[in-house]
Amino acid sequence: MFAKPVRGRTTADAEGDVVVLLIGVRVNHFWAVHQWLPVMLAMFRMLGELARNHDRGLLGRVMLTASPRTYYVVQYWESKEKLYAYAHSPEMFHHRAWSIINGKERTGKVRGHVGLWHEAYVVPEGSYEAIYIDMPAFGLAGAHGQVPLERRGRYAKNRFAYRATGGAEQKAAEKAG
């Protein structure tokens, strides 16, 4: 939580495709604490469940707020298959939470006091890059590891061209560097 910054310029040590899930809650009516507090607590419960079981595939997460009403988590996953497996696993809390939400919707008990949302992305290798200056491992680097910038290229075009397999495009970009 209070990690010391790594001096200088670093980048994320991600290889291959990167799976990112943004998931959050919006408080539509502050006075309806009985509606939105259980949802927020469920988010923390699911994160705890994933933290205790690394084999599920969650590599890292960052909790953020967009406004006093909107809170979300940026999650980095090992693969979309592991993300799907967690979401659909009957023994995991997410499955039970969605069963409750779906049941309330079917019976007309959803009152609009709390909003839920998620967006999932599979970002292909070569379509992401990162730079951190005097930062501890954070975000993508927190999930995949942090390496000196020079290992992936000093310029964004070099980091975008980086391939774990060291293909011809990467070598050309490094040469042009």
Residue pairs with C-beta under 8 A, 6 or more apart in sequence:
3 136
3 137
4 136
5 134
5 135
5 136
6 132
6 134
6 135
6 136
6 137
6 146
7 134
8 133
8 134
8 148
8 149
9 131
9 132
9 133
9 148
9 149
10 131
10 132
10 133
10 135
10 141
10 146
10 147
10 148
10 149
11 129
11 130
11 131
11 132
11 141
11 146
11 147
11 148
11 149
11 151
11 152
11 159
12 128
12 130
12 139
12 140
12 141
12 143
12 144
12 145
12 146
12 147
13 141
13 144
13 145
13 146
13 147
13 151
14 128
14 130
14 140
14 143
14 144
14 145
15 125
15 144
15 164
16 125
16 164
17 79
17 122
17 123
17 124
17 125
18 76
18 122
18 123
18 125
18 128
18 140
18 144
19 76
19 77
19 78
19 79
19 80
19 83
19 120
19 121
19 122
19 123
20 74
20 75
20 76
20 77
20 120
20 121
20 123
21 73
21 74
21 75
21 77
21 83
21 118
21 119
21 120
21 121
22 72
22 73
22 74
22 75
22 117
22 118
22 119
22 120
22 121
23 43
23 72
23 73
23 75
23 117
23 118
23 119
24 66
24 70
24 71
24 72
24 73
24 116
24 117
24 118
25 36
25 39
25 40
25 43
25 70
25 71
25 72
25 114
25 115
25 116
25 117
26 69
26 70
26 114
26 115
26 116
26 117
27 36
27 68
27 69
27 70
27 113
27 114
27 115
28 36
28 69
28 112
28 113
28 114
28 115
29 35
29 36
29 112
29 113
30 69
32 111
32 113
32 114
35 111
35 113
35 114
36 113
36 114
39 114
39 116
40 71
42 93
42 97
43 71
43 73
45 93
46 92
46 93
46 94
46 97
47 61
47 73
49 92
49 93
50 56
50 58
50 86
51 58
56 82
56 85
56 86
56 92
57 77
57 78
57 79
57 82
57 83
57 85
57 86
58 75
58 76
58 77
58 78
58 86
59 76
59 77
59 78
59 143
59 144
60 75
60 76
60 139
60 140
60 142
60 143
60 144
61 73
61 74
61 75
61 76
61 143
62 73
62 74
62 138
62 139
62 142
63 71
63 72
63 73
64 71
64 72
64 73
64 74
65 71
65 72
66 72
72 117
74 139
76 139
76 140
76 142
76 143
76 144
77 83
80 120
80 122
83 120
86 92
86 94
87 94
87 95
87 98
88 95
89 95
101 110
101 116
104 110
125 162
125 163
125 164
126 160
126 161
126 162
126 163
126 169
127 160
128 140
128 160
129 152
129 156
129 159
129 160
129 162
130 139
130 140
130 141
130 159
131 149
131 156
131 159
132 138
132 141
132 146
135 141
136 142
137 145
137 146
152 158
152 159
152 162
153 159
153 161
153 162
153 173
153 174
153 177
154 177
155 177
157 173
157 176
158 173
158 174
158 177
160 173
161 169
161 170
161 172
161 173
161 174
162 170
163 169
163 170
